[in-house]
């Protein structure tokens, strides 16, 4: 695999070693790993984490990158609430939930926070091009649950954007203390 071949196939994309193996199937995995390491050392590739790369001038969508850095996960909490216009504040990092382990990853593209949620609460998200994001109602419930909020008092939330029927349906799956939170406009 030559660098120009790699450049031709993976321009403007985040890719893994497995992605490279699918394209350059005749090459041994050990040789691909060595070549990627050498390309990254020379500055021809950017290593996002072990086994995840992009070309240096690739425009990275931090929402897509969040889902690729740590799996399984979906965008939620402050990131999703801001995405839907429910909170006016722009989060300092990208926040996601995962059923695995709480983790923080920082690289040249930003700060990525992953909050552990019980596996039985790992649902309520949708697939949009290049990433997974919680429905607005689920993101709000995740926020209450993970941030241990018991009231909407003093929170700057635009609750007009929340579908009450969907919220109440989703809330049935959460602990009793979360279900008791009233959505007062």
C-alpha positions as CSV (number, residue, x, y, z in Angstrom):
1,X,0.0,0.0,0.0
2,X,1.5,3.3,-1.1
3,X,0.6,6.6,0.5
4,X,-0.9,7.9,-2.7
5,X,-3.2,4.9,-2.9
6,X,-4.3,5.5,0.7
7,X,-4.8,9.2,-0.1
8,X,-6.9,8.3,-3.2
9,X,-9.2,5.9,-1.2
10,X,-9.6,7.7,2.1
11,X,-9.5,11.4,1.5
12,X,-11.8,13.3,3.9
13,X,-12.7,10.2,5.9
14,X,-12.0,8.8,9.3
15,X,-10.8,5.2,8.9
16,X,-9.6,2.2,10.9
17,X,-7.1,-0.5,10.2
18,X,-10.0,-2.8,9.3
19,X,-11.2,-0.2,6.7
20,X,-7.7,-0.3,5.2
21,X,-7.7,-4.1,5.2
22,X,-10.9,-4.3,3.3
23,X,-9.5,-2.1,0.5
24,X,-6.0,-3.5,0.4
25,X,-7.0,-7.1,1.1
26,X,-3.9,-8.6,-0.5
27,X,-1.6,-6.9,2.1
28,X,-0.8,-8.5,5.4
29,X,-2.2,-6.9,8.5
30,X,1.2,-6.6,10.1
31,X,2.5,-4.6,7.1
32,X,-0.5,-2.4,7.1
33,X,0.0,-1.5,10.8
34,X,3.7,-0.8,10.2
35,X,2.9,1.4,7.2
36,X,0.2,3.4,9.1
37,X,2.6,3.9,12.0
38,X,5.3,5.2,9.7
39,X,2.8,7.5,7.8
40,X,1.6,8.9,11.2
41,X,5.2,9.4,12.4
42,X,6.0,11.3,9.3
43,X,2.9,13.5,9.7
44,X,1.2,12.1,6.6
45,X,-1.6,10.7,8.8
46,X,-3.3,11.9,12.0
47,X,-3.7,9.2,14.7
48,X,-7.0,10.0,16.5
49,X,-6.5,7.0,18.9
50,X,-4.9,3.6,18.5
51,X,-6.2,2.1,15.2
52,X,-8.2,5.2,14.2
53,X,-6.8,7.6,11.6
54,X,-7.5,10.5,9.3
55,X,-5.5,12.4,6.8
56,X,-4.1,15.7,8.2
57,X,-6.3,18.1,6.2
58,X,-9.5,16.2,6.8
59,X,-12.3,18.3,8.1
60,X,-13.5,16.4,11.2
61,X,-17.1,16.5,12.4
62,X,-16.7,16.3,16.1
63,X,-20.1,14.7,16.5
64,X,-19.1,11.9,14.1
65,X,-15.7,11.6,15.8
66,X,-17.4,11.1,19.2
67,X,-19.2,8.0,18.0
68,X,-16.0,6.6,16.4
69,X,-13.7,7.2,19.4
70,X,-15.7,5.1,21.9
71,X,-18.3,2.5,21.1
72,X,-21.1,1.8,21.8
73,X,-22.2,5.3,22.5
74,X,-24.7,7.9,21.3
75,X,-24.7,11.7,21.6
76,X,-26.8,12.9,24.5
77,X,-26.8,15.2,27.6
78,X,-25.7,18.8,26.9
79,X,-24.5,18.1,23.3
80,X,-27.9,16.7,22.2
81,X,-29.9,19.3,24.2
82,X,-27.9,22.1,22.5
83,X,-28.3,20.4,19.1
84,X,-32.1,20.5,19.6
85,X,-32.1,24.1,20.9
86,X,-33.3,23.0,24.4
87,X,-30.4,24.7,26.1
88,X,-28.8,27.8,24.9
89,X,-25.3,27.0,26.2
90,X,-22.7,25.5,23.9
91,X,-21.0,22.6,25.7
92,X,-17.2,22.8,26.1
93,X,-16.9,19.2,25.0
94,X,-19.0,16.6,23.2
95,X,-21.1,14.5,25.7
96,X,-22.3,11.0,25.0
97,X,-23.6,8.1,27.0
98,X,-22.4,4.5,26.9
99,X,-23.3,1.3,28.7
100,X,-19.6,0.5,29.2
101,X,-17.4,2.8,31.3
102,X,-17.3,6.6,32.0
103,X,-14.4,7.9,30.0
104,X,-12.8,11.2,28.8
105,X,-10.8,11.4,25.5
106,X,-9.0,14.6,24.5
107,X,-7.2,15.1,21.2
108,X,-6.5,17.9,18.8
109,X,-10.2,18.0,17.7
110,X,-11.7,18.5,21.1
111,X,-12.8,17.0,24.4
112,X,-15.1,14.0,24.4
113,X,-17.0,12.9,27.5
114,X,-18.7,9.5,27.8
115,X,-21.0,8.9,30.8
116,X,-22.0,5.4,31.8
117,X,-25.7,4.7,31.8
118,X,-27.3,1.4,32.8
119,X,-27.6,-0.9,29.8
120,X,-31.4,-1.1,30.3
121,X,-31.4,2.7,29.6
122,X,-29.2,2.6,26.6
123,X,-31.9,3.2,23.9
124,X,-33.9,6.2,22.6
125,X,-31.5,7.4,19.9
126,X,-31.7,7.7,16.2
127,X,-29.2,7.4,13.3
128,X,-28.5,10.6,11.4
129,X,-25.8,10.7,8.7
130,X,-22.4,9.7,10.4
131,X,-23.6,9.6,14.0
132,X,-26.2,8.5,16.6
133,X,-28.0,11.0,18.7
134,X,-30.6,10.7,21.4
135,X,-34.1,11.9,20.7
136,X,-34.7,15.3,22.5
137,X,-36.9,13.7,25.1
138,X,-34.4,10.9,25.9
139,X,-31.5,13.4,26.0
140,X,-33.4,15.4,28.6
141,X,-34.2,12.3,30.7
142,X,-30.5,11.2,30.4
143,X,-29.5,14.6,31.6
144,X,-31.8,14.5,34.7
145,X,-30.6,10.9,35.4
146,X,-26.9,11.3,34.9
147,X,-26.5,14.8,36.3
148,X,-28.8,13.9,39.3
149,X,-31.2,16.8,38.7
150,X,-34.5,16.6,40.6
151,X,-36.2,19.7,39.3
152,X,-36.2,22.0,36.3
153,X,-35.9,25.0,38.6
154,X,-32.9,27.2,37.7
155,X,-32.3,25.3,34.5
156,X,-32.3,27.3,31.3
157,X,-34.4,24.9,29.2
158,X,-36.7,25.6,26.3
159,X,-39.3,22.9,27.2
160,X,-41.6,23.9,24.3
161,X,-39.4,21.8,22.1
162,X,-40.2,18.6,24.1
163,X,-43.0,16.4,23.0
164,X,-44.8,15.6,26.4
165,X,-46.3,12.3,25.2
166,X,-42.9,11.0,24.0
167,X,-41.3,12.3,27.2
168,X,-43.8,10.6,29.5
169,X,-43.5,7.3,27.5
170,X,-39.7,7.4,27.8
171,X,-39.9,8.4,31.5
172,X,-41.7,5.2,32.4
173,X,-38.4,3.3,31.9
174,X,-36.4,5.6,34.4
175,X,-36.3,5.3,38.2
176,X,-39.1,6.8,40.1
177,X,-37.2,10.0,41.2
178,X,-36.7,10.9,37.5
179,X,-40.3,10.3,36.6
180,X,-41.4,12.7,39.4
181,X,-39.6,15.7,37.7
182,X,-42.3,18.1,36.4
183,X,-41.8,19.9,33.1
184,X,-43.1,23.3,34.0
185,X,-42.9,25.9,31.2
